[in-house]
Amino acid sequence: MKKLLTVILTLALLCTLSLALFACTDPATPGDNTSTMTLVLLDGDYVEEFTVDLDKLASSEQKSKGLLAVLDYLKQTENLTYTADSTGYLTQVNEIKQEGNKYIYLYTSVAKDEDLTQYASSIEYKGKKYSNSGVGAKDMTIEKDCVIIISVIVW
């Protein structure tokens, strides 16, 4: 009987100690529930990085505009400037602009938007590779944790 009581008390003590280990942690760490994406402007030494709260792009009208919705949001909140033609083709984003044989090129971490043609290329940023987008700015998928890089290509 004494052995059984010792085993039960030991198990109860172990359970109490294991609960005490987790009592001081906050499971709802700030930022865990936020949906963000990253937009990077990259041209040589020029680098600008923006983190966008996707909850701010909640309306279906905005979501249907793809990357243009993100650019519109940053235009209002971060004074980003951009120009695009009526089809959504970007000609300038802040300091990155199309001129001569230099064209704006889009790269993405979203697999379904990657270029799958023989002309596909990639870019490396912060140790990760990103494929060029096979869709235009207004058709790009914007999702949680995605990274979109706006850069240039020379033809």
N, C-alpha and C positions, 0 to 999 in steps of 0.2 A: 504494500500500500504506500509506503514511504517513497519507493522508487517511482511509482506512478504519479504521485503528487509532485515529485522533483521534475519529472519530464513535462508535466502540464505547466508548472511554473516557469520552467526554462523556455518552453514554446511561447508562453504569454509574454515573457520578457523580450524574446527575440522579435515578436510581432510589434510590441510597443516601440522597441528601438528602431525597427525598420520604418515605422510610420513617422518617427521623429526625424529621420533623415530627410523626408520629403515635405515636412510641415513648413519649412521655411522657403520653399520654392514657389514662385508664382507661375502657374501653368499658362496664364494669359499674358505672356510677355508682350509689351508694346511692339507693334509692327507685325505680329504673327497673323493678324486677320486682315491686313491691308493688302490690296492687290495693286502692285506697281509694275511698271515696265521701265526700261532704260532707253533713252534716245541719245546717241552719240553723234556729234558732228566731228569729222576727222578729215583733215587735208594737210598733209605734211606735218609741220610743227603745230598747226592749229588744231586744238582738241577742246571740245565743250561737251559736257555730259549732263543730262537732265534725267531726274527720276520723276515719273509721272504717276500720280495716284489715279488708278483706273476708275475708281468710284466717282470721280469728277466727270467722267465720260459716260455716264450711266444711260443717257437717253439713246433710244434705238436709232434716231436720226444721226447722232454723232458717231455711233458705232459703225454705221453703214458707210462712213467716210474714211475708214481705215486710218492710215498715217496722217491724213489731212486733219482729222479730228484732233489728233495729238498736237500737230503743229498749230492749229487754231487755239487750242487750250494754252500752249506755251506762248503764243502771241499775246494773249490776254494777261497771263500771269508772270511771264519772265521776259517780256519785251523782245521775244524772238521775232525776226522778220523772215518772211519767205514770199516767193512769188511762184505761181503755177499757172499753166494755161488752162483752158476750159475742160480739158480731158484729165487734169490732175497731174500733168507732167511738170515736175519741179525744175525751175530754172535758177533759183537762188534760195539758200537757207543761210541766214546770217552771213558769214564771210565766204561761204562756199557758193560759187556761182559758175554757171555754164558760160564759157567763152572760148572762142577759137575751136580747137580740137579737144577741149576739156569739157566733159559732161558729168552731170550729177549721176551717181550710181548708188543703189540701195543694197544693203546687206541685211540679213535677218537670221535670227536663231529659230524661227518658226519653220519646222520641217516642211509643212504643206505649202509654204510660200517659196521654197527654194527653187532656183533655176535648175531644171533637169536636162537642159539641152547640151549639145556638144560645146557650147560657148560658156558654160558655167565657170565661175571663178570664185575665189574665196579671199578673205582678208583676216588677218589675225589682230586681235585686240585684247590686251590684258591676258595673254596666254591662251585664248580660246579662238577657234576658227569659226567664221561666219560666212555662209554662202550668199552669193548675190541673189537678189529677189527675182523670181520669175514673173512677178506681177507688179503692176504700177502702184504708186503711193496710195491712191484711193481704194485699192483692192487688197492692201496688205492686212493681214490678220494681226490684231492687237490683243494680246492675252497676257495673263499674269506671268511675271518674271521674264517676259521676252526682251530681247535686245535688238534694236534696229540701229544700224549705222548708216549715216548719210555721208558719203565720201565722193570721190571723183574717179573717173577713168579717162585716159587720154587715148584717142583714136588717131 
